[in-house]
Amino acid sequence: MATDRTTEPQTPLRGAPPVGPAPTGGGSLAPDEPVWVTLGAGVLPAPSDDELSSRRVLAQLALGVLAALLVVGVLGSLAARQLAEREAVNDAATMAGVLAEAVVEPSLTSELLAGDPTAVAQFDALARDRLLSESIVRVKLWSAEGRVLYADERQLVGRTFPLTADQRDALDQPATIAEVSELDESENAFEEDERAVEVYRPVWTPDGQVALFEIYVSYDPVGARTSQLWRGFAGVTTSSLVLLVLIVMPIVWHLVRRIRRAEAQRVELLQRAVDASTDERRRIAATLHDGPVQQLAATS
């Protein structure tokens, strides 16, 4: 005698694959075939590769400090050079003003402006004795038309060159104009240095005739002053960054430890949630098996 048997689908255990006939080629299931839905696999997600590490954070902090030192060093060097050039230009302008009033104008005569050889020789002796020095490497006197009335480089005396815009401004305003020059004008053909601090200042004879007094101040002190400023700036900046790192490192270390503890608590809570979900699914499966399933089996 045949006995009818009814098989009920069982709830899959933790990690077990779905049980049931596979769908047919048409992609649709028969009405009596059960549909399995996985509510949870009961497995924690794989650990992330980007776990917070104290060493990694401190290494990134050290790299950031090194990058900051590099950037500050470059910017500080540029700022120190600009400041040194500004100081050299101001000092050269002040020096030219003092020399023009104390040495040049008392010795400036109409004969010198007319190109008299005796007056030129007398001014040359004065210039080499009281104007030229280790810092002042060139001295010139210009007429308003661009003729070189005097130059310590004798090959330039008597030659005419077109006046630059700065030279014309110094005569027209009148004013003292100082700047760092690249010495690329035709009048500087005999110069050996590539750069110098160039100063223009108008001077007048006792009868009111105007001339342009020009000096070249050596650029070498600018380099020395730049080094002094950069060393002072770099020392202050480096010590400040090192002090900042010493203050920040304990704070970063404490924050990293707190974040790692928070991550451990999150993982623990996630594990508890997964375990509770697994226990609940097992309890529901056992209740179904011991209750309705047994009643249906007994009824059959």
C-alpha positions as CSV (number, residue, x, y, z in Angstrom):
1,M,0.0,0.0,0.0
2,A,1.5,3.3,-1.1
3,T,1.7,6.1,1.3
4,D,1.5,9.7,0.2
5,R,4.5,11.7,1.5
6,T,4.7,15.5,1.7
7,T,8.2,17.2,1.9
8,E,8.4,20.6,3.3
9,P,11.3,22.9,2.5
10,Q,13.7,23.4,5.3
11,T,15.3,26.7,6.3
12,P,18.9,26.7,5.1
13,L,21.4,26.7,7.9
14,R,24.2,29.3,8.3
15,G,26.4,29.4,5.3
16,A,24.4,26.6,3.5
17,P,23.7,27.1,-0.3
18,P,20.0,27.5,-1.4
19,V,18.2,24.2,-1.9
20,G,15.7,23.7,-4.7
21,P,15.3,22.9,-8.3
22,A,17.1,25.3,-10.7
23,P,15.0,27.4,-13.0
24,T,14.3,26.0,-16.4
25,G,15.7,27.4,-19.5
26,G,12.8,29.8,-20.0
27,G,13.7,31.6,-16.7
28,S,10.3,31.0,-15.0
29,L,9.5,28.7,-12.1
30,A,6.7,26.3,-11.7
31,P,3.9,27.3,-9.3
32,D,4.7,24.5,-6.9
33,E,8.4,25.2,-6.8
34,P,9.7,27.1,-3.7
35,V,11.5,30.3,-4.1
36,W,14.6,30.6,-1.8
37,V,15.7,34.0,-0.5
38,T,18.9,34.3,1.4
39,L,18.4,36.7,4.3
40,G,21.8,36.5,5.7
41,A,24.9,34.3,5.3
42,G,26.0,34.7,8.9
43,V,29.5,35.7,7.8
44,L,31.3,38.9,8.7
45,P,32.5,41.1,5.8
46,A,36.2,40.7,4.8
47,P,38.5,43.1,6.7
48,S,39.4,46.2,4.9
49,D,43.0,46.7,3.6
50,D,42.8,50.4,4.8
51,E,43.0,49.7,8.5
52,L,44.1,52.7,10.4
53,S,47.8,52.4,11.5
54,S,49.6,54.6,13.9
55,R,52.9,54.2,12.0
56,R,51.2,55.1,8.7
57,V,49.7,58.2,10.2
58,L,53.0,59.3,11.7
59,A,54.8,58.6,8.5
60,Q,52.3,60.7,6.6
61,L,52.8,63.5,9.2
62,A,56.5,63.3,8.8
63,L,56.3,63.5,5.0
64,G,54.0,66.5,5.3
65,V,56.5,68.2,7.5
66,L,59.3,67.5,5.0
67,A,57.2,68.8,2.2
68,A,56.4,72.0,4.2
69,L,60.1,72.5,4.9
70,L,61.0,72.2,1.2
71,V,58.3,74.6,0.2
72,V,59.2,77.1,3.0
73,G,62.9,76.8,2.1
74,V,62.3,77.7,-1.5
75,L,59.9,80.5,-0.8
76,G,62.1,81.7,2.0
77,S,65.1,81.8,-0.3
78,L,63.2,83.9,-2.8
79,A,61.9,86.2,-0.2
80,A,65.3,86.7,1.4
81,R,66.8,87.6,-2.0
82,Q,64.1,90.1,-2.7
83,L,64.5,91.6,0.7
84,A,68.3,91.7,0.4
85,E,68.0,93.4,-3.0
86,R,65.6,96.0,-1.6
87,E,68.0,96.8,1.2
88,A,70.9,97.1,-1.3
89,V,68.9,99.4,-3.5
90,N,67.9,101.6,-0.6
91,D,71.5,101.7,0.7
92,A,72.8,102.5,-2.7
93,A,70.3,105.3,-3.2
94,T,71.2,106.9,0.1
95,M,74.9,106.6,-0.6
96,A,74.5,108.2,-4.0
97,G,72.6,111.1,-2.5
98,V,75.3,111.7,0.1
99,L,78.2,111.5,-2.4
100,A,76.3,113.8,-4.9
101,E,75.8,116.5,-2.3
102,A,79.2,116.2,-0.5
103,V,81.6,115.3,-3.3
104,V,80.2,115.7,-6.8
105,E,78.2,119.0,-6.8
106,P,81.0,121.0,-5.1
107,S,83.4,119.8,-7.8
108,L,81.1,120.2,-10.7
109,T,82.0,123.0,-13.1
110,S,80.9,124.4,-16.5
111,E,84.3,123.4,-17.9
112,L,83.6,119.8,-16.9
113,L,80.2,119.8,-18.7
114,A,81.9,121.3,-21.8
115,G,84.4,118.5,-21.9
116,D,87.6,120.4,-20.9
117,P,90.4,117.8,-20.6
118,T,91.9,119.6,-17.5
119,A,88.5,119.6,-15.7
120,V,88.0,115.9,-16.7
121,A,91.4,115.0,-15.3
122,Q,90.8,116.9,-12.0
123,F,87.4,115.2,-11.6
124,D,89.0,111.8,-12.4
125,A,91.5,112.2,-9.5
126,L,88.7,113.2,-7.2
127,A,86.5,110.2,-8.2
128,R,89.3,107.7,-7.8
129,D,90.2,109.2,-4.4
130,R,86.7,109.8,-2.8
131,L,84.1,107.9,-4.9
132,L,85.4,104.6,-6.1
133,S,85.7,101.9,-3.5
134,E,85.2,98.2,-2.9
135,S,81.4,98.7,-3.0
136,I,81.2,101.4,-5.7
137,V,82.7,99.9,-8.8
138,R,81.7,102.5,-11.5
139,V,81.2,106.2,-11.6
140,K,79.8,108.2,-14.6
141,L,78.6,111.7,-15.4
142,W,76.1,112.2,-18.2
143,S,74.9,115.3,-20.0
144,A,71.2,115.8,-20.6
145,E,71.8,114.8,-24.2
146,G,73.3,111.4,-23.4
147,R,77.0,112.3,-23.7
148,V,79.4,110.7,-21.2
149,L,81.1,113.7,-19.5
150,Y,83.2,111.4,-17.2
151,A,83.6,107.7,-16.6
152,D,86.2,105.8,-14.7
153,E,86.4,103.6,-17.8
154,R,88.2,106.2,-20.0
155,Q,87.1,104.6,-23.3
156,L,83.5,105.8,-22.6
157,V,84.4,109.5,-22.1
158,G,83.0,111.7,-24.9
159,R,80.8,108.9,-26.4
160,T,77.1,109.4,-26.7
161,F,74.4,106.8,-25.9
162,P,70.6,107.1,-25.9
163,L,69.3,107.7,-22.4
164,T,67.2,105.0,-20.9
165,A,63.7,105.7,-19.5
166,D,65.1,105.6,-15.9
167,Q,67.8,108.1,-16.8
168,R,65.3,110.5,-18.4
169,D,62.9,110.1,-15.4
170,A,65.8,111.0,-13.0
171,L,66.5,114.1,-15.0
172,D,62.9,115.2,-15.6
173,Q,61.4,114.6,-12.1
174,P,64.2,115.2,-10.7
175,A,64.7,112.1,-8.5
176,T,67.1,109.4,-7.4
177,I,66.4,106.1,-9.1
178,A,68.1,102.9,-8.0
179,E,67.5,99.4,-9.3
180,V,69.3,96.1,-9.8
181,S,70.6,96.1,-13.4
182,E,71.6,93.2,-15.6
183,L,74.2,95.4,-17.3
184,D,73.1,94.5,-20.8
185,E,73.1,98.1,-22.3
186,S,75.6,99.1,-24.9
187,E,77.3,101.5,-22.4
188,N,78.2,98.4,-20.2
189,A,80.2,96.7,-22.9
190,F,83.3,96.9,-20.7
191,E,81.7,95.5,-17.6
192,E,82.8,92.1,-16.2
193,D,80.1,91.6,-13.7
194,E,76.7,90.4,-14.8
195,R,74.6,92.4,-12.2
196,A,75.0,95.5,-10.2
197,V,72.9,98.0,-8.3
198,E,72.6,101.0,-10.6
199,V,71.8,104.5,-9.2
200,Y,71.0,107.7,-11.1
201,R,70.8,111.1,-9.5
202,P,70.7,114.6,-11.1
203,V,73.4,117.1,-10.0
204,W,73.8,120.8,-10.8
205,T,76.6,123.2,-11.4
206,P,76.7,126.5,-9.4
207,D,75.3,128.3,-12.5
208,G,72.3,125.8,-12.7
209,Q,73.4,123.4,-15.5
210,V,72.2,119.9,-14.9
211,A,74.1,116.6,-15.3
212,L,73.3,113.0,-14.4
213,F,75.4,111.3,-11.7
214,E,75.6,107.5,-11.9
215,I,77.2,104.9,-9.8
216,Y,77.3,101.1,-9.9
217,V,77.3,99.4,-6.5
218,S,78.7,95.8,-6.4
219,Y,76.0,93.1,-6.3
220,D,78.2,90.8,-4.1
221,P,76.9,92.2,-0.7
222,V,73.4,91.2,-1.9
223,G,74.4,87.5,-2.0
224,A,76.0,87.7,1.5
225,R,72.9,89.5,2.9
226,T,70.6,87.0,1.3
227,S,72.5,84.2,3.0
228,Q,72.2,85.9,6.4
229,L,68.5,86.6,6.0
230,W,67.8,83.0,4.7
231,R,69.7,81.4,7.6
232,G,67.7,83.5,10.1
233,F,64.4,82.8,8.4
234,A,65.2,79.1,7.9
235,G,66.2,78.7,11.6
236,V,63.0,80.3,12.9
237,T,60.8,78.4,10.4
238,T,62.5,75.0,11.1
239,S,62.3,75.3,14.8
240,S,58.7,76.4,14.6
241,L,57.8,73.3,12.5
242,V,59.7,71.0,14.8
243,L,57.9,72.4,17.8
244,L,54.6,72.0,16.0
245,V,55.3,68.4,15.3
246,L,56.3,67.7,18.9
247,I,53.0,69.2,20.0
248,V,50.9,67.5,17.4
249,M,52.4,64.0,17.6
250,P,50.9,63.1,21.1
251,I,47.5,64.4,20.0
252,V,47.6,62.4,16.7
253,W,48.7,59.3,18.6
254,H,45.8,59.6,21.1
255,L,43.3,60.2,18.3
256,V,44.6,57.1,16.4
257,R,44.2,54.9,19.4
258,R,40.6,56.2,20.0
259,I,39.7,55.5,16.4
260,R,41.1,52.0,16.5
261,R,39.2,51.3,19.7
262,A,36.0,52.6,18.0
263,E,36.7,50.3,15.0
264,A,37.1,47.3,17.4
265,Q,33.8,48.1,19.1
266,R,32.1,48.4,15.7
267,V,33.4,45.0,14.6
268,E,32.3,43.4,18.0
269,L,28.8,44.9,17.6
270,L,28.6,43.6,14.0
271,Q,29.6,40.2,15.2
272,R,26.9,40.2,17.9
273,A,24.3,41.3,15.3
274,V,25.3,38.5,13.0
275,D,25.2,35.9,15.8
276,A,21.8,37.1,17.0
277,S,20.5,36.9,13.4
278,T,21.7,33.3,13.1
279,D,20.2,32.3,16.4
280,E,16.9,33.9,15.5
281,R,16.8,32.1,12.1
282,R,17.6,28.8,13.8
283,R,14.8,29.3,16.4
284,I,12.3,30.1,13.7
285,A,13.3,27.0,11.7
286,A,13.0,24.8,14.8
287,T,9.6,26.3,15.6
288,L,8.3,25.6,12.1
289,H,9.7,22.1,12.1
290,D,8.3,21.1,15.5
291,G,4.9,22.8,15.0
292,P,3.1,23.1,11.6
293,V,5.4,20.7,9.8
294,Q,4.8,17.9,12.3
295,Q,1.0,18.6,12.3
296,L,1.0,18.4,8.5
297,A,2.9,15.1,8.6
298,A,0.6,13.7,11.2
299,T,-2.5,14.8,9.2
300,S,-1.1,13.2,6.1
